[in-house]
């Protein structure tokens, strides 16, 4: 997944996804928390439309990051949960793990995700 920050407002990204989940992706940063250990947590709401036009519903997610500079953050833990959608994703469930980087200065974010997506009970 690759997105650009501040495409819609100051805290929403928009971009594309390749691989098994091809389509358009957006994420809104809901909050940022500085943690006592020097990490920062970004609470995010994802929005996803597949290449075929189906939507995928995501639960709010929290990305644990390590600041690399004042504007660049490495994603060190980012569990993402999928719970339904439309079309073939109506009963989808998944728990995905993500790694990547956020650059607030350039507005670019890049993520790789892994996990198993089940489209219906028993898949």
N, C-alpha and C positions, 0 to 999 in steps of 0.2 A: 504494500500500500504506500502510495506517495501522495502527499497533500500539501497544499499551500495554506498557511495560516492567514487569517484576517481577510479571507475572500468575501465572507459574509459577516459583517461586524468585526469587532476587534478580537473575538475569541472563538471564531468558527473556521475550521479548515474545510477545504473541498479538494477532491482529487480522484484518482483512479486506483483500482485494484486489479492485479493480474493473477494468474494461477487458477486454482479451482473456483475461487469466488471472484470472477471477473465482474467489474461494474464500477459504479460511482460510489464514493464514500465521503462522508462528511463527519466531523466530530466537533462538538462544542465543549470547550473547557468551562466547566461549571465553577470550579474553585481550585486554588493552589495553596498548599500548606507547607510551610517550612518545618521540617522535622528536627528534633534536638540533635540527631546524629549527623546533620549536614545534608541529608537527602531532602528532596522535595516531592510531595505527592500532588498529582494532577487528577482531579475527579472529572471524568469525561462522559458525555453522552454521544454515542455513535448513531449514525444514520446511514443506511446502505440500500442501494438499488442495484440489482444484478443487471448484467448485459441484456437479459431477456425481459426485464421490466418488473420482476418480482422484488418485493422488499424483504429485508431481514431485520428482525427486531432484536436489539441489544439491550441488556441491562446496563445501568450506569457502571462504569469501571473506574478503577483507580490505578494510575501508573506511578510506580515508585521510580524516581529518577535520581541520578547523581549529577550534580552540576559539573560541567567540564570548563565552563567559563560563565560570565555573567548572563549570557544569552543562549548557551548551548547545553543541552541536557542529554545524558545517556539513559535509556530506558533499561532498568535493571530487573524490574518485575512488573508485569502488566497482564494479569489474567482477565480475559474477556468472555462473557457468557452470552450465548444466543438462545433466545426462547421464542421461536415462532417467526411468523412473517406472513407473506401472501403467496399464492400459487403453490409451487412445489415446496416452499419453505414454511407452509402454514403450521406444520407440526415439528419443525426443525428444533433440535437442541444441539448445543455444542459448548465445550469449554476450550478456549483457545489461549495459547501462551504467545506473547508478542515480545519482540526485542526491537530496538531501533534508536532513533535519535530525533530530537526536536531542536531546531535552531530558531529562536524567537527573533533574531536580527534579520535573517533572510526570509523567515516565514515558512521554511521548508521542513517537512516532517517525512521520515521514511521508516516503515515498519516491515518486519517479516513476522508472519504468524504461522503457528503449527497447531495441530489438533485434529480431532475427528468430528465431522458434522454428520449427525443422524437426521435423515429427512422424515422418518416416521417411526413410531415405536417398533423396536425390534431391528431397525436398520443397523 
